[in-house]
Amino acid sequence: MSDFHHDIETVFRTLALEAGAAIMEIYGRSEVAARTKADDSPVTEADEAADALIAAGLQKAFPDILVITEEQAATHGQSAARFIIVDPLDGTKEFVQRRGDFTVNIALVENGVPQRGIVYAPAKGRMFYTRADGQSVEEDGPFGENAGARRKLHVTTPDNAALMVVASKSHRDAETDAYIARYDVRDMTSAGSSLKFCLVASGEADFYPRLGRTMEWDTAAGHAVLLGAGGKVLRFDDHTPLSYGKPGYENPFFLALAPGVDLR
């Protein structure tokens, strides 16, 4: 196995922890100011601090690899067969509203497929990532310089008569509810940000349909974690695998699932 993939695992984990610490320092303040970006999405000092820290760390570790981050729009016209894509704080609304479901996300994309990813939820103390061998794990905290105990993640075997569905807290709509109503659902849970992919990867849910706008930096790391746990992420329209490096880095609607969910 190449040193590059071992380095990816170590660097992504270290930078996610450093970014998480910076985010939590700002989260602990009495108030957090959010301003609105041109696309109407909120951004805070925490987004920008984490973005700068991760971008600098990646540039130092992998100077020859294109890095695309949510907060550095100047990079968005570029593309490459191999690139790293970052959402330094996914779930800014959850962050501002003091809900703990926000995450740090870093992913390596090769030939359109997210091969390596880390999703770290600092307020929840949960960390999911793909190891150098491609297997996804959840590491138990507290998180130190060296990795602690890790458990392999594997998707569940779905029962199509009693599916566990995870959906967005902030972005639920009538179209999503109508689509979910086609299925026999045992229970639904909600989670913010990219944690939804991780709940499918860990077997805590079977199915995450997303009928709404997302960008590649929102999904790549969680997608990688789910792939490394035996799951799939498919386009909603034709059920082909969701790919990356698309124009504008914008995703179509998609379905994240454990194989065996009977799509309707």
C-alpha positions as CSV (number, residue, x, y, z in Angstrom):
1,M,0.0,0.0,0.0
2,S,1.4,3.4,-0.9
3,D,2.8,5.8,1.6
4,F,0.5,8.4,0.0
5,H,-2.7,6.7,1.3
6,H,-1.2,6.3,4.8
7,D,-0.2,10.0,4.7
8,I,-3.8,10.9,3.6
9,E,-5.2,9.1,6.6
10,T,-2.8,10.8,9.1
11,V,-3.0,14.3,7.6
12,F,-6.8,14.3,7.2
13,R,-7.2,13.1,10.8
14,T,-4.8,15.7,12.2
15,L,-6.2,18.6,10.3
16,A,-9.8,17.6,11.2
17,L,-8.9,17.6,14.9
18,E,-7.1,21.0,14.6
19,A,-10.0,22.5,12.8
20,G,-12.5,21.0,15.3
21,A,-10.6,22.6,18.1
22,A,-10.7,26.0,16.4
23,I,-14.4,25.6,15.8
24,M,-15.1,24.6,19.4
25,E,-13.2,27.6,20.8
26,I,-15.5,29.9,18.8
27,Y,-18.6,27.8,19.6
28,G,-17.8,28.3,23.3
29,R,-18.2,32.1,23.1
30,S,-21.3,33.8,24.3
31,E,-22.5,34.7,20.8
32,V,-21.4,33.8,17.3
33,A,-22.1,36.2,14.5
34,A,-23.1,34.8,11.1
35,R,-23.2,36.8,7.9
36,T,-24.8,35.8,4.6
37,K,-22.8,34.8,1.6
38,A,-23.8,35.6,-2.0
39,D,-25.7,32.3,-2.3
40,D,-27.7,33.1,0.9
41,S,-25.9,30.5,3.0
42,P,-24.6,31.6,6.4
43,V,-20.9,31.8,7.2
44,T,-19.2,32.4,10.5
45,E,-15.7,33.1,11.8
46,A,-15.5,29.4,12.6
47,D,-16.0,28.4,9.0
48,E,-13.3,30.8,7.9
49,A,-10.8,29.8,10.6
50,A,-11.2,26.1,10.0
51,D,-11.0,26.7,6.2
52,A,-7.7,28.6,6.5
53,L,-6.2,26.0,8.8
54,I,-7.1,23.0,6.7
55,A,-6.2,24.6,3.4
56,A,-2.7,25.6,4.7
57,G,-2.1,22.1,6.1
58,L,-3.1,20.4,2.9
59,Q,-1.0,22.7,0.8
60,K,2.0,21.9,3.0
61,A,1.4,18.1,3.0
62,F,0.3,17.7,-0.6
63,P,1.6,20.7,-2.6
64,D,0.9,19.1,-6.0
65,I,-2.8,18.2,-5.4
66,L,-5.6,20.7,-6.2
67,V,-7.5,21.6,-3.1
68,I,-11.1,22.9,-3.4
69,T,-12.8,24.4,-0.3
70,E,-16.2,25.8,0.2
71,E,-14.9,29.1,1.4
72,Q,-12.3,29.7,-1.3
73,A,-14.5,30.3,-4.3
74,A,-11.5,31.2,-6.5
75,T,-10.6,27.6,-6.9
76,H,-14.0,26.5,-8.2
77,G,-13.3,26.8,-11.9
78,Q,-10.6,24.2,-11.8
79,S,-10.8,20.4,-12.0
80,A,-8.4,17.5,-12.0
81,A,-8.4,13.7,-12.0
82,R,-7.3,13.8,-8.3
83,F,-8.3,16.6,-6.0
84,I,-9.1,17.2,-2.3
85,I,-12.4,18.8,-1.4
86,V,-13.2,20.4,1.9
87,D,-16.2,21.6,3.8
88,P,-14.6,23.1,6.9
89,L,-17.9,23.4,8.8
90,D,-20.9,21.6,7.4
91,G,-24.0,22.5,9.3
92,T,-23.4,26.2,9.9
93,K,-27.0,26.6,10.9
94,E,-26.7,23.9,13.5
95,F,-23.5,25.6,14.7
96,V,-25.2,29.1,15.0
97,Q,-28.3,27.6,16.7
98,R,-26.1,25.7,19.2
99,R,-27.1,22.3,18.0
100,G,-24.1,19.9,17.9
101,D,-24.7,18.3,14.5
102,F,-22.0,20.2,12.6
103,T,-19.0,18.5,11.1
104,V,-15.5,19.0,9.6
105,N,-15.2,17.2,6.2
106,I,-12.1,16.5,4.1
107,A,-12.1,14.1,1.1
108,L,-9.8,12.8,-1.6
109,V,-11.5,12.3,-5.0
110,E,-9.8,10.2,-7.7
111,N,-11.4,9.8,-11.1
112,G,-14.8,11.1,-9.9
113,V,-15.0,8.8,-6.9
114,P,-14.5,9.9,-3.2
115,Q,-11.8,7.4,-2.2
116,R,-10.8,8.7,1.3
117,G,-12.8,10.9,3.7
118,I,-13.1,12.1,7.2
119,V,-16.2,13.4,9.0
120,Y,-15.5,14.8,12.5
121,A,-18.3,16.1,14.7
122,P,-16.4,17.9,17.5
123,A,-19.4,18.8,19.6
124,K,-20.7,15.2,19.5
125,G,-17.3,13.5,19.9
126,R,-17.7,11.3,16.9
127,M,-15.1,10.7,14.2
128,F,-15.5,8.6,11.1
129,Y,-12.9,8.0,8.3
130,T,-11.6,5.7,5.7
131,R,-8.4,4.0,6.5
132,A,-5.5,3.6,4.0
133,D,-6.9,0.2,3.0
134,G,-10.2,1.7,2.1
135,Q,-12.1,0.3,5.2
136,S,-14.2,2.9,7.1
137,V,-13.9,3.1,10.8
138,E,-15.3,5.1,13.7
139,E,-12.7,6.0,16.2
140,D,-13.6,6.2,19.9
141,G,-12.7,9.5,21.7
142,P,-11.1,11.3,23.4
143,F,-9.0,12.0,20.3
144,G,-5.3,12.4,20.9
145,E,-2.3,12.8,18.6
146,N,-2.3,9.0,18.0
147,A,-5.5,7.2,17.0
148,G,-7.4,5.4,19.7
149,A,-9.6,2.3,19.4
150,R,-11.3,2.0,16.1
151,R,-14.3,0.0,15.1
152,K,-14.9,-1.1,11.5
153,L,-18.1,0.3,10.0
154,H,-20.4,-1.8,7.9
155,V,-23.8,-1.1,6.6
156,T,-26.8,-3.1,7.8
157,T,-28.9,-5.5,5.8
158,P,-32.1,-3.6,5.2
159,D,-35.5,-5.0,5.9
160,N,-37.7,-3.4,3.2
161,A,-40.8,-3.9,5.3
162,A,-39.3,-1.8,8.1
163,L,-36.7,0.7,6.9
164,M,-34.8,3.1,9.1
165,V,-34.6,6.4,7.3
166,V,-32.4,9.4,8.1
167,A,-33.3,12.8,6.8
168,S,-32.2,16.4,7.2
169,K,-33.1,18.6,10.2
170,S,-32.8,21.9,8.3
171,H,-33.9,20.9,4.8
172,R,-36.9,18.7,5.0
173,D,-39.6,19.5,2.4
174,A,-42.9,18.1,1.1
175,E,-41.1,16.4,-1.9
176,T,-38.8,14.5,0.4
177,D,-41.6,13.5,2.6
178,A,-43.7,12.3,-0.4
179,Y,-40.8,10.2,-1.6
180,I,-40.1,8.6,1.8
181,A,-43.9,7.8,2.0
182,R,-43.3,5.3,-0.9
183,Y,-41.4,3.1,1.5
184,D,-42.3,1.0,4.5
185,V,-40.6,2.9,7.2
186,R,-40.0,1.5,10.7
187,D,-38.7,4.8,12.1
188,M,-37.1,8.0,11.0
189,T,-34.3,9.9,12.6
190,S,-32.9,13.3,11.8
191,A,-29.3,14.5,11.7
192,G,-27.6,17.6,10.5
193,S,-24.8,17.8,8.0
194,S,-22.8,14.9,6.7
195,L,-23.5,12.8,9.8
196,K,-26.4,11.3,7.8
197,F,-24.0,9.4,5.6
198,C,-22.2,8.1,8.7
199,L,-25.4,6.8,10.3
200,V,-26.0,4.7,7.2
201,A,-22.3,3.6,7.2
202,S,-22.5,2.5,10.8
203,G,-25.8,0.6,10.4
204,E,-27.8,3.1,12.5
205,A,-29.9,3.8,9.4
206,D,-30.6,2.1,6.1
207,F,-31.4,5.0,3.8
208,Y,-30.8,8.7,3.3
209,P,-32.7,10.3,0.4
210,R,-31.7,13.9,-0.5
211,L,-34.1,15.7,-2.7
212,G,-32.5,19.1,-2.4
213,R,-29.5,21.2,-3.5
214,T,-26.1,20.1,-2.2
215,M,-22.5,20.8,-3.3
216,E,-19.7,18.3,-3.6
217,W,-17.9,19.6,-0.6
218,D,-21.1,18.8,1.5
219,T,-21.1,15.2,0.5
220,A,-17.7,13.9,-0.6
221,A,-16.3,12.9,2.8
222,G,-19.5,11.3,4.0
223,H,-19.8,9.5,0.6
224,A,-16.3,8.1,1.0
225,V,-17.1,6.9,4.5
226,L,-20.2,5.2,3.3
227,L,-18.4,3.5,0.3
228,G,-15.8,2.2,2.7
229,A,-18.6,0.6,4.8
230,G,-20.1,-1.2,1.9
231,G,-22.8,1.4,1.0
232,K,-23.8,3.3,-2.1
233,V,-24.6,6.8,-3.2
234,L,-26.7,7.0,-6.4
235,R,-28.2,9.8,-8.4
236,F,-31.9,10.1,-7.8
237,D,-32.8,10.4,-11.5
238,D,-31.2,7.3,-13.0
239,H,-29.7,5.4,-10.0
240,T,-26.2,5.5,-11.4
241,P,-23.3,6.2,-8.9
242,L,-23.0,9.9,-7.9
243,S,-19.7,11.2,-9.3
244,Y,-17.5,14.2,-8.5
245,G,-15.7,17.0,-10.4
246,K,-18.9,18.1,-12.0
247,P,-19.3,21.6,-13.4
248,G,-19.7,24.1,-10.6
249,Y,-19.3,21.2,-8.1
250,E,-23.1,21.0,-7.7
251,N,-24.8,17.7,-7.0
252,P,-28.1,16.4,-8.4
253,F,-30.6,14.9,-6.0
254,F,-29.2,11.6,-4.6
255,L,-29.9,8.5,-2.5
256,A,-27.4,7.1,0.0
257,L,-28.2,3.6,1.1
258,A,-27.2,0.2,2.3
259,P,-27.3,-2.3,-0.7
260,G,-30.6,-4.2,-0.5
261,V,-32.9,-1.2,-0.1
262,D,-35.5,-1.8,-2.7
263,L,-35.7,1.5,-4.5
264,R,-39.1,2.7,-5.6
